[in-house]
Each structure stands twice: as C-alpha cells, then as structure tokens.
Amino acid sequence: MRASLIQIAVDPDEPVDSRRRRAAALVREQRGAELVILPELWPVGAFAYRAFEAEAETPAGPTYTVMAEAARDAGVWLHAGSIVERDDDGTLYNTALVITPGGALAATYRKIHRFGFDKGEAVMMGAGEDLVTVPVPGGLTLGLATCYDLRFPELFRGLVDAGAQAFVVPAGWPARRREHWTLLARARAVENQAYVLACGTAGTHADVEQAGHSIVVDPWGEVLAEAGPDEEVLTVDLDPSKVDKTREVFPALKDRRLGLPLPPAPR
C-alpha cells in the first residue's frame, strides 16, 4: 500500500478557501497512492483559537466538499485531516474526516484528548467519546487519533483491541516539542506492533511555529520516512503483512495482563 502524507504549510495570511483549493491540488497530485493524509485543523490552524467559531463547519461542509472531489479525482482513500466541527447543539469538536475514493464520507473521529489544559481547545471544544477504526482495501485497518492523543497510550491499546494495524495521527505539533513527537510516534508503533503515520503541519499557527517532521514508523519501530520542517509530501510503501509477521515473531501483545482480576487480599 502506498501512502502519501501532505505536510501542508499553514500561513495565517492565506485565506481558508485558498488553502482548501491548494490542499485539493496536492491531493490530486498523489494519484497512484492508495491512502493520502492531511494534518490536523489545516484549514484554520490548530492554534488559531480566535478563528474557530467563524470557521466551524459540519462534517458535510465546505472542507468535505472540496476534499471529496479531490479524492474522487485522485482515486484515493483520503484522511482529510481535521476540521472545527459545529454540532447541531452548537458544541465545537476537533473532527477528522475519512473519505473513500468515490467521495463518500467513510468515518469521522472527534478528538478525545483536547490540548490546552485550562485554555484553547481544552475549554472551547467538546471531547470525543468513540474509538474509530476504518478498514481500507489493501489489508490494513486504520485506527484514528489526533495530535495530543499521541500522549495517551491507552487510546492506542483500545484501537488495537478494535483491530487497528496502523494508526493515522494528523497533528499541529509545536516545533518546541518536536523531540516528543518523534519519540511518541515510535513508542506507539513499538508497543502496539503497528504502523504509525503521523502527519503534521509546517508554517506557523497564531505565532506558534509548527514542528513539521511528519513521520512513518513500521511495526518494529523503524522510521521508514521523515519529513523536514517545511511543506513537503512524504510518500512511503507499506507492507500490510508486516504487522502480522511482527506480532507473530515477537508476540508481546499476547502477554498483556491488563484487565485480569486482582489477586485476593492477604488474610
């Protein structure tokens, strides 16, 4: 399976509609790939909190419309990164969209772990509650996570239990914590014996410099490809059979004991 990660640059001076068109053109250029991935909140910028209300949309809104057409034109499965979603009750969510080669909306994932502690996303957005997996042709089941989720290994264990063989992690990760980004991506791959396809943004969001350095890690923890800090398309060929082979040769997941009943208390 060939996957392309589009590490698009977010320029605050570029209108959102213009960036949508530019991202769509980049998706169309990936014809020949089976899976294309965009970063977190690339239409508005992951740290552009002041624009969240104005740019919020539904999952079937303008970003989906433009990206669905691009996915059809390229003939690819498209993880279109995430948008600021406005629910019917007015709640905002950081919501990822997965689109089929025919342009249908295959899945959405509302980010569970919101970043910001007592400000920003953490107070402006609702938290997702559902683990989401998406089987795609070629033999891989994708587990969906977004940015800050990468710091919470229990989420990825849950995705493995739901059948995930590869994790897709769009992000708007700050440059000042870039070492955490690559370390955690490799850790999630090693401990779950799964591919990690982590796609970040370049540029600057609301004065927050982005890390870039999108990365693809195999189930053994080997880095297959890594981008630099600027806008770049990272393309890599994945071997779906490598997940089962790794789990068979080194069956660490079989030794998990989480969930076993506690031993009886001493008398």
N, C-alpha and C positions, 0 to 999 in steps of 0.2 A: 504494500500500500504506500502510495506516495502522498506525503503531507506537506503543505506549504503554510508557514506561519508568516503573516504580514505584520511586521513591526512598524506600524504607521506612526509618523510624527504628528503630534498634536500642537498646532500653532494657535494661540488664542486670537490672533488676528484673522484667521481663516474662518469664514462663515461655515456654520454647520452643514448647510446644504451643499456647499462646495466640497467639503471634506467627504460627505457621503458619496458624491459623484466620483471623487478621486479614489476613494476606497473601492468603489464598484469597478472602476477601471483596473485597479490592481488585482481584484478577484478574477476578472475576465482574462487577465494575462496568465493565470495559473491553469488554463486548460491543459489537461494531461495529468493533473493531480487528481486524487480521489477525495481528499479532505483538505479544506482551506480553513484557516483560523485567524480571526482578528482579535485585538486586545479588549480589555475592559473599558467601558464607557468612552470609547474613542470618539463618538460624535461630539461630546461636550467636554470631556476631560475629567479624569477621576477625582481631581481635587478642585474642580471649578464649582464649588458648592453653590455659589450665588446664582448660577445658571440652571440648577437642577429643576426648579419649579417651571421656569419658562420653557425648557427643552424637554420636559416629560412627555411621554407618548404611550400609546398602548402597544402591546406586542404585535399588533397588525398595523402599526402606524408607518410613518414615512421611512424609517430606517429599514424595517422589514420589507417594505415595498421595493425599495431600491436594491436591497441585498438579494431578494428573491429573484429579481430579474437577472442580476449578475450571476447567481448560482445556476439558473437555467442556461444562460448563455455559455458559461464555462463547463457545465455538466458536472458540477462538483457537489459533494456534501459540504455545507458551509456552516461553521460555527461563527456566527456573525458578531462575536464579542458580546458586550452587554450594553443595555440602554438604561436610561432612567425611565422606569415604567410607572405610570399613574393608574392605580386600580380604580374600580368603579366607586369605591368609598373615599377616594382622594388620597389614600396612602401611596407613598412612593416606594419603589423597590429597585434594587440593582439587579436587573433581569437579563440573563443570557438567552440568546435565540439560536436554535439549530434548525437549519433549512435543508431540505432534500434537493437533489439535482433537478427535480421537477418544480421547485419553487414553493413547496408546501412547508408549513411550519411543523417540524417533527417533534420539537420539545422546547420547553422553556425551563430555566432554572433561576430561582430567586436566591441570591447570595445569602447564606445563612449567617456568616460571621461578618458583621459590619465594622469597618475600621473608623477610628476617631476617638475612642474612649468616651469623653463627655462632650464631643462636638462633631461637626461634619456629618458624615454618612451615618455614624452611630446614633445620632439623635434625629436626623432628617428622614431616615428610611426605615421601613419595616424589615423584619428578619424573615427570610425564607424558612420553611419547615420541612421540605421534602428532599430526599436524596433522589437524584435523577441519573439514569443511565440510558444510553442510546446505542443499540446495535446498528452497525453500519456494514454494508457489503464489503467483503474482503476478510472477514473473520475477526474483527475487533469489536468489543463492546466498550463504548466510551463512558467514563464516569465524569460528571461535570462538577467543577469547583471554580471559584473566582478569587484571585488575588489573596487577600488576608486569610481566606480559608486554608491556604497552604501551611499556616502555622498550627493547624489543629488536626493531628494525625488520626483522631478517632473518626473524623468525617471520611477519610480515605479508607479506613478499615471497613466502615459501613458500605462504601461503594464497592469494595472488593467482595464483600458478602452478597452484594446485589449483582455480582457478575462482571464488574469492571475489569478490563485488561489493559486499559490505557486511560490516563487522566488528562483532560483538557483544562488548562488553567489560564484563562485570559487575565491580564493584570494591568494596573497602572502603578508600578512599583517604584518608589523613590530611589534616586541614584545613591543617596547616602546610606541605604541599607542593601546595596546590590549584593554583597557577600552573603547575606542571609537568603536572598532569592535563589542563588545557585546552590547553596548548601541545602536548603529545604527541598528544592526540586529533586536533587539527587537522593536525599533521605527518603522522600515519599516513594521514589522509584525502588530503592533497595528494600525497604521494609515491606513493601507490598508486591514486589516482583512484578511490576507493571511499567509500561511506558509512561513517561510524563512529557506532555507537550505544553510548554509554558510560554505564552506569547504576551510580551509586554509592549508598552508604547515607548517611542522616542519623543523628544521635544520637552516642553515644559507646560504643566497644568497649573494655572494660578500661582506662578512663581515657584512651583515645586518641580525641580529637574527630575526627569524620568531616567530609570536605570537602563532601559533597552535590554540588551543581552538576553533576548529570547533564547530558550534552550530546549533541546530534545534529549531525553535520557532514556536509555534502554532498561529492561527489567533487571539487569545485573548492575546497574548504576553507572554504566559507561556513558559519557557525553558523546552523542552522535553528531551534534552540531550546536554551535552557539553563535549568536549574532554579536555585533558590536553595539555601540551606543546610539547610532544614527538610524534613520529609516532604512529598512532592509527587508528583503524577503528571504526567509530561511526554508530551504526545501530538503527533505530527507526521505529515504525509503525505509519503511518499517516492515519487519517480518513478523506477522501475527503469530506464527508458530513459536516464536522465541519466548513468549510468555509461558506457554505450557511447558516448554522444554526447561526453562529456568526453574519453574515450580516443581518439576519432576526431579531434576538433578540435585536441587538443594531445597528440599520440601519443608522449609521453616514454617510456612503458614499452617502446616498440619500440627505443629507443636503449640499452637496458641491455647492458652488456658483461661482467657477472659470469659467470664460467664459461668464458670464452674461454681457449684455451691461452696460456701466457706466450710472449713473443717469444723467439727464440733468443738465447742469451748472446753478447755481442760476442767476436770472436776476437782 
